[in-house]
Amino acid sequence: MIFLTEEDVRQRCELGQGGEFCLQAGERLTPAATELLRSRNCRVILPGQCTVEAAPVEEAKPAAPAAEATIMSAAMVASP
């Protein structure tokens, strides 16, 4: 189960007054996220009832060290 925070809700959609927010299967809202939607008069649509597929929230990914490895490899090849 994934708990969506207020920040997750803001990232997923532009919140206007009176909009809709679709939950996907296995998602729940934190109290702060629920309050944000309530304060904007947004309706929460339960999984299976949404007509538009929502984009999943992306988790933060660490920077890949691939660039460093390429630079190191080039330096090793260039060395006599």
C-alpha positions, 0 to 999 in steps of 0.5 A: 500500500502506498500513502500519498502525501500532500506533495505527491498530490501536488506533483500528480495534478494541477489542483484547481477548485472543484477538480477530481483526484483519481486514486489508483489501486493500492493508494491511500491519502495521508491526512494532509493530502486529504485536507489539501483536496478538501480545501480545494473542493476536489472530489476523490475518485476511488480505484476502478471508478476513474475514467482517466488513467492517472500517472503514477507518482515517481519515486526519487531515484539516486543519480546514476554514477555512469558518467563518472565511470565513463570519465574514469574509463576515458582517463585510463585509456588516455594514460600511457 
